[in-house]
Amino acid sequence: MDDRSRTLLKTLIERYIEEGQPIGSRTLSRFSGLDLSAATIRNVMADLEDLGLVTSPHTSAGRIPTPRGYRLFVDTMVTVRPLEEIAAREMEKGLLPDSPQRVMNSAAQILSNLTHFAGVVMTPKRAQVFKHIEFLRLGEGKILLIVVTPEGDVQNRILPTTQDYTPSQLIEASNYINSQFAGKSFIEVRNHLKSDLDNLRSDISGLMALALQSGVTDYGMGQSDVVMSGERRLLNVGDLSSNLDKLRKMFDLLEQKSVLLQLLDVSSHADGIQIFIGGESDLLPYEDLAVISAPYSVDGQIVGTLGVIGPTRMAYDRVIPIVDITSKLLSGALSS
């Protein structure tokens, strides 16, 4: 592609993002800065269409970008705008050190408030090790397992049991597990005890088996969650809300979260900003959606990803620095 074609494609995408209408040759002539005839511009547009970078809606003589055209644009043509001073101050003030959960909630809200799209934060994977556990009797046939992670998170699980344990038995079992295995993962404990459970007293071994079964199932798989803010703002985006079928697919994506987790997990293994254009791959199958994401870290170790979900027709030059700075501020707040 020559410089003339690149300039016209860049102009077309910028004007389409701004106006939301198919862009014709007259608009391209006025905003491209090139001294070209309408016939020449139409020829270039035909070439870009042959390359799969633009398409012409059947209702208009103008053209709009395709996912492939957006990809070329965000990879090679976007000039990032400096973040407005007021927005930067709002971000810094909103991400002061606090409990990890509140800081991540605030990050998602800031991303949504500044972009008017949906803000999303993939939380750090659950700790695979425990610092402390405790058993509490809830009644006949039910025990509450309390697991405290090294980060101070508390996770609870109700365990059904056929044996009626006394409070002293529960305390003794808790003390034994904590003294012998604190700081290890449930999987490590299970592997270590494969041949030893039969040698423990029946009450302790039974509780150990219950804790290991629950721990391996619920806490040992390193699962993440998604914190989201501003999903309803996407209802105000005409590109997304004008078609009920598209709207339903979009909210299915947001509700299920499995695709988002997969997409954000991919981002956590890459450096810096990642941009996903809808329709390019199975990671984001909806053509009208785009995700801009960046990893964040705690004490220099990448632990999660955050980003913005919006229409493909978004102001990438403005959203990119918002995502980038938020990831840095979140890293700082969680590392304090």
N, C-alpha and C positions, 0 to 999 in steps of 0.2 A: 504494500500500500504506500503510495507516495504522500508527500507532505500535504498536498492539496486535499486529498481524500481524508487524511487524518484530521485536518482542520475542520472540514465540513462535518465529519462524524462527531467530533467533539462539540461543535456548535449545535448540531441537531440534538444531541443528548442533553446538553445544558439547557437549551431552550425548552425541550420537552419536559424536563424536570421542573422548570420554572412555570410553564404554561399548562401542561397536562393535555395538550391537544396535538394531533399530528402536525408535523412541521413541513411546510412547503418551501419551494425554491425562493420565493420572495423573502421570507423570513431569513433563510440561510444567507441570501445575498446581503441583507441589511446588517446581520450580526457577525458574519464570519470575518469581515475585514478583507475579503478577497474580491478583486475586480473581475468577476466572472459573469457571463451571460446566463440567463435562465436555462437556456438549452444545455450549456455545459454543466450546470449544477444538476440538471435532471439526468444527464448521462452518468455523472459521478454517483448519484443516488442509485441508479440502476445497477452500477457495478457493486456498490455496497450491499445492495439487496441480493445480488448473485452470491456474494461472500457470506450471506447469512447474518449480516450485522444490523440490518434494518429491515422493516417489513412495512407494507402499505395496507392499512385496514381497508376493507372493501367499501367503507362508507366515505372515504376521504382520499383526495389526491396526495395528501401529505404522508409522511412516514414517521414511524416510531422505532425505538431501539428494540432489538431482540435480546434475550439473555446473553447470547454470545457478544452482541455489541456492548452491553453493559460491562461484561467481563473485560473486554479490551479497554474500555473507558476507565474502569477503576484500577486496572493494573498499570496503565501507562499514561493516562491523560489527566487524572484528577490533581488539581493543585489545592492542597489543604489550606483552609483559612485559619488564621490564628483565632483562638477562642476569645470571645468577648470577656472583658475584665469583670463585668458584673456576674456572668455565668461562672467564671473561675472562682470568684469569691464565694458564691453560693455553694459550689462543690466542696471547697475546703471547709467551710463552716458546717456542712452537713455530714462530713465524714471524719469527725473527731473520734479519737479512740474511745471505744465503748465495748460492750459485750459483742462477740463475733456475730451473733445472729442479728442484733440490732444494726450493726454496721453494714452487714450485707443487705438487710432490708432497705436501709437508707440509700445504699448504692443503686439498687434497682429503682427506687423512687426518683432519685436524681436523674438517672438516665432517661426515665420516662418524662419527667417534668421538662427537661431541657430539649428533648427531641420531639415531644408530643406523640411518640410511638410507645411500644412496650419495652420496658427495661427488664433484663433477666440476668440473674447471677446463679451460676452453678456452684453449690456449696462444696467445701472440701469433703473428700471422701471420709466416711465414718472411720474413726480410729479402729484399727484391727487389734489393738491391745487394750486391756483394762487395767485401771489403777486399783480399783476396789469393787467388790461386789457384796451384796447383802441379801439375805432371804428374810421375808416377813410372811407370817401366817395370815391369810385372808379369811380363812374359814375351812371347813372340812373339804378336802379335795382341791384346794387352791393355795398356791404360794406366789407371792410377788417377788420376782427377781429384779434387783436394782443394780444397774451397772454404771459405774463412774469411769469415764475415760480420762486419760492424762490431761486433756484440755479442759476438764471440769464439766463436760457435758454429762447429763444424767439420762439414761435410757431405761425404761421399765418394760417388764414382760410378765404377764400372768402365766404361771406354769400349772397345768392340771396334774394331779398326783393321786395315786390310789392309796398311798400311805399317809397316815395322819401324824405329821411330825410335831414334836413339842418345841416350844420357843428355845429351850436350851440346846436341842439338837440343831436347830437352824443357826443359832449363834456359833456353835462349835464348828459346823460345816463352813460357815462364812469365814471364820478365823483361819481354818486350815487352808482353804483355797487362797485367801489373801496372803498368808505367810509363805506359801509354797510357790505361788504362780503369778503374783502381781507383776505387771509389766510385760506379760506374755500374751500372745493372741490365743483365742479359744481353740484355734486349729492346732497350735503348738501344744497346748495343754492336752487336747484330745490325743494327739499322737504320742505324747509322753506317757499317758496313762493307759494306753491300749492293754498293756499286760498287767497293770497295777490295780485297776479298779476292783478286781476280785479279792485283793489282799486287804482292802480297806474295810472298816466296819460297814455293815449294810446300810445304815442310815446315812453316813457320809457319802458312800459310793453312789447311792441312789440320787442324792441331791447333786452330786458332781455330774452324774449322767444327764440329769434334767438341765443343769446350767450349760453344759457343753452342747447339748442338742439345740437349745434355744440360742446360745451365743453364736454357734457356727451358722445357724440359719439366718439370724437377724443382724448380727453385728460383725461377722467375720468376712463378709463379701466385699467390703470396701465400696459400698454404694454411695452415690451422691444424690442430692435433691436439687430442685430448681426453685429459686425465689423469683417471683415475677410481679411486676407492677405496671399498671396502665394498659392492660389488655383491651379494655373498653375504648381506649383512645383510637384503636384501629377501626372502630365503627365509624369514626369521623373521616376516614380516608376514603375518598370516592372510588379510587382504583380497586379497593378491597371490598367495599360494602355495596357496590352497585349490582353485584350478581349474587343471588342467594346461595347458589351452589358453591361458589368460591368462598363465600363467607362461612358456610358450614364446614368446608374442608379446613379453612384457616383455624377455626376454633376447635376442631377435632385435633389438630396439631398441638395447639396450646394446651388443651385439656389432657391429652395423653402424655405429653412431656417426654416420651421415650425417644422420639426423633430429635427433640431439642437436646436431650442429654447426650445422645450419640454425637450430634453435631458439635456441641460445646466441648465434649471430651476430645474430639479431634483437634479443636482449637488449642486445648491445653498442652498439646505436644508440639505446637509450632511457636515460632518466635514472632512477637509483635501482633499487629492488627491482621485479622483474617476477615475476608469478605465472601459471603456465600450468596450467590445469585440464584434465585428460584428457577427450577427447571433444568439446571445444569447437571444435577446428579440426584441419586436417590436420597442423599442427605437432606435436601430441601426440594421436595418434588413439586411445590406450588409456584408457578411462574411469576405470580404477582408479588411474592414475598422475597425479602432480602434480609440477611443477618450480618451485622458488623460486630465482631467479637475480639477480645484480647484476654490473655491470661493474666492472673494476679498471683502474688506470692506472699508467703509468710517467712520472714528471715531468709530471703533469697531462694526459697524453695517454692516452685510453682505448685499451687494446691487447688486451683479452680479457674474458671473462666467467667467473664461477664460480657454483656453485649446488648444490642438494640435490635428488636425485630420490627421491621417496617415494610413499606412497599418498595418494589424495585425502583420506583420513581421517587427516590429520596435525595436530599441534598448531601451527597457523600462527603463533599468538601467540608461541611459543617459537622456532620455526625461523627466522622472518623476521629477528630481531636477530642470530642466529648468522651468517646469510648476509651481512647488512649489515656487521657488524663484521669478519668475515673478509675481505671485499673491501677494506675500508679498511686493515687490517693488511697484506694482500698488496701493496697499492699502496705502502705505506710501505716494506716490505722490498725491493721491486724498485727503488724510487727512491733508496735509500740509496747 
